[in-house]
Amino acid sequence: MFRFRFDYTLEDMNALSRVAAKTYRRKKVLITRMVMALLGLAYLAMGALLLFHQSWVTGGIIFAAGVFFAAVAIFYHQGAAWRSKRMMVAGEGAFTVELEEKSVRGRSEKGESAYPYSAVTGAYYYKERYFLFVDKRHAMLLPERGLVEGDAMALKSFLEERLKKEIKEIH
């Protein structure tokens, strides 16, 4: 039996955003970031031209919009992590996740859930965290820092055996 006890951190949500972007949402994230970057560059250029040749007020507003779009493109994952963290249920407290023989069981102060290993569609390891995806948008997160019961060295093989799939490492 393996047991985890942890609180989700902003770094956990950032890692989840990056893993989802590299696996399930690659095209969507790439297109979104590219559009934001192009808008940012266009607005920066237009704003700079207006600042130097015509109107300080209009140029400043357009330049500020360019800074905003460029920041969204550059800090995409941090923004997604912040939104995910904000959307979490308030007062949930620490999570306890147990890897049982037939399922993964999660508990918090607000409730309990269980997923059979067969429900996991993808399994990944990134920055000392295991991500067990149950669909393209939702994953069970198992941070190694939260392991309170079980052998950390045996965790990967235990999961691969139960999931009947390889855990892919993301870099």
QUIZICOR-V728726 format. One record per pair of residues at least 12 apart in sequence whose C-alpha atoms are under 10 Angstrom apart, sorted by the first residue. I is the first residue (numbers start at 1). GAP is how many residues later the second one is. If there is no record, write none. Layout:
i/gap
I/GAP
I/GAP
//
This chain:
i/gap
1/97
1/98
1/99
1/100
1/148
1/149
1/150
1/154
1/157
2/95
2/96
2/97
2/98
2/99
2/102
2/145
2/146
2/147
2/148
2/149
2/150
2/152
2/153
2/156
3/93
3/94
3/95
3/96
3/97
3/101
3/102
3/103
3/139
3/143
3/144
3/145
3/146
3/147
3/148
4/90
4/91
4/92
4/93
4/94
4/95
4/102
4/137
4/138
4/139
4/140
4/141
4/142
4/143
4/144
4/145
4/146
5/89
5/90
5/91
5/92
5/93
5/101
5/102
5/103
5/137
5/138
5/139
5/140
5/141
5/142
5/143
5/144
6/87
6/88
6/89
6/90
6/91
6/136
6/137
6/138
6/139
6/140
6/141
6/142
7/85
7/86
7/87
7/88
7/89
7/101
7/136
7/139
8/77
8/80
8/85
8/86
8/87
8/133
8/134
8/135
8/138
9/72
9/73
9/76
10/68
10/70
10/71
10/72
10/73
10/74
10/75
10/76
11/67
11/70
11/71
11/74
11/116
12/69
12/73
12/115
12/116
12/117
12/129
12/130
12/131
13/64
13/65
13/66
13/67
13/68
13/69
13/70
13/71
13/72
13/128
14/62
14/63
14/64
14/65
14/66
14/67
14/68
14/70
14/71
15/62
15/63
15/66
15/111
15/112
15/113
15/114
15/116
15/126
16/61
16/64
16/65
16/68
16/110
16/113
16/114
16/115
16/121
16/122
16/123
16/124
16/125
17/12
17/59
17/60
17/61
17/62
17/63
17/64
17/67
17/120
18/58
18/59
18/60
18/62
18/63
18/108
18/152
18/153
19/105
19/106
19/107
19/108
19/112
19/150
19/151
19/152
20/104
20/111
20/113
20/116
20/117
20/118
20/119
21/56
22/148
22/149
23/99
23/101
23/113
23/147
24/98
24/109
24/111
24/112
24/113
25/111
25/112
29/44
29/47
29/48
30/43
32/40
32/41
32/44
33/36
33/37
33/38
33/39
33/40
33/41
33/42
33/43
34/36
34/39
34/40
35/34
35/35
35/38
36/30
36/32
36/33
36/34
36/35
36/36
36/37
36/38
36/40
37/29
37/30
37/31
37/32
37/33
37/34
37/35
37/36
37/37
38/28
38/31
38/32
38/35
39/26
39/27
39/28
39/29
39/30
39/31
39/34
40/22
40/23
40/24
40/25
40/26
40/27
40/28
40/29
40/30
40/31
40/32
40/33
41/22
41/24
41/25
41/26
41/28
41/29
42/20
42/21
42/23
42/24
42/27
42/28
43/16
43/18
43/19
43/20
43/21
43/22
43/23
43/24
43/25
43/26
43/27
44/15
44/16
44/17
44/18
44/19
44/20
44/21
44/22
44/23
44/24
44/25
44/26
45/14
45/17
45/18
45/21
46/12
46/13
46/14
46/16
46/17
46/20
47/12
47/13
47/14
47/15
47/16
47/17
47/18
47/19
47/20
48/12
48/14
48/15
48/18
49/14
50/12
50/13
51/12
89/21
90/20
91/17
91/18
91/19
92/15
92/16
92/17
92/18
92/19
93/14
93/15
93/16
93/17
94/13
94/14
94/15
95/12
95/13
95/14
95/15
95/16
95/17
95/51
96/12
96/13
96/16
96/46
96/50
96/51
96/52
97/15
97/16
97/17
97/43
97/44
97/45
97/49
97/50
98/16
98/44
98/49
98/51
99/15
99/16
99/18
99/51
99/56
99/59
99/60
99/63
100/14
100/16
100/17
100/62
101/15
101/16
101/57
101/61
102/12
102/13
102/14
102/15
102/16
102/60
102/61
103/12
103/13
103/14
103/15
103/16
103/59
103/60
104/12
104/13
104/15
104/16
104/28
104/36
105/35
106/34
115/19
115/25
116/18
116/46
116/47
117/15
117/17
117/42
117/43
117/44
117/45
117/46
117/47
118/16
118/44
118/45
118/46
118/47
119/13
119/14
119/15
119/16
119/44
120/12
120/13
120/14
120/15
120/19
120/20
120/43
120/44
120/45
121/12
121/13
121/14
121/15
121/18
121/42
121/44
122/12
122/13
122/14
122/17
122/41
122/43
122/44
122/45
122/46
123/16
123/17
123/36
123/37
123/40
123/42
123/43
123/44
123/45
123/46
124/15
124/17
124/42
124/43
124/44
124/45
124/46
125/16
125/17
125/18
125/31
125/42
125/43
125/44
125/45
125/46
126/17
126/42
126/43
126/44
126/45
127/16
127/17
127/42
127/43
127/44
128/14
128/15
128/16
128/17
129/12
129/13
129/14
129/15
129/16
129/17
130/12
130/13
130/14
130/25
130/26
130/29
130/37
130/38
130/39
131/12
131/36
131/37
132/27
132/31
132/35
//
